[in-house]
Every structure is written in C-alpha cells, then in structure tokens.
C-alpha cells in the first residue's frame, strides 16, 4: 500500500514537472530544410499548382515568448515592397487572438487559439475566406527537437508538412 502511494506521488510529481518544463521558443530562427527549390522554367507552371506552403512563414522567423503572449514576426513581402514584417500576437492563456494582415488593399483576418500539449505549442488558426467560401483551419505544432532545432508541423486538412528552423 505504501509503495503504491509513493509510486503515485512520484508519478504525479513527474507529470507536474514535465508540464512545467516547456521549451523556450524565443529567438531569431532560420529555415534549414534541405529541399532545393525548383524553378518554373525547369519544371513548368503546372508542377507548382499543387504542393505545400511549409510553415506558412518565411525563411527567417522571429519569436518572442513572454509569460502571457507569443509574438511571431516574419517577412512576407520583398524588401522592395517597403513593407514591415508581418507581426502576429497570440495570448498564451488559450483566449482567442485576432490578427489582421494587410494584403493588397484590404486586411486579411485570422482568429487563433494557443494550447500546450505536453511540450508542444499548438497554434490553431481560422483563416477568413471570401464570401461564399468556407474558412480554413490551419494547425501549427511548434516543438524543439533533441538538437534544439525548432520543428513546425503544419496541418491543413489531411495534409501535414514539417519545416525545421535553427537559431541564428
């Protein structure tokens, strides 16, 4: 009886400790995926109509993880567009976060919620759609692998794509 009580207490302590040791995601990250890009000239336009958007972010991503929020910044436009980095701010308490991204002449709205699943931070975003179309749900699961690389698993519908980043 005492042994099983001790074991239960030890397991409860381990579960609380594991939940408390969430990864620190802050930093400037650079994509390291080794998949070379193909050119339209070599592959033809039709080959690019299907595929994935990777993480949905650019090759460099800035993440600021605070006690109450997560802020993600990345370049969406080219430097010649004279536009600032896209900045997405999320509440870490699970409350809905709304972000607007200016694309063209109008703002593109997103609603998202964050949740920790063990040591994985999951961002579930509902992307608005044109009138008559269904909104799209995108799930980004952020974790650190054994080497400290940021792994972003993105699920859109039935398709999941993995993108890996290293700290600068």
Secondary structure, DSSP 8 states (H G I E B T S, - for coil): -HHHHHHHHHHHHHHHHHHH------EEEEE--------HHHH-GGGGSS---TTSS-SEEEEEE-SSEEEEEE--S-GGGT---EEEEEETTS--EEEEEEETTEEEEEEEEEEEETTEEEEEEEE---TTS--EEEEEEEEE-TTS-EEEEEEETTEEEEEEEEE-
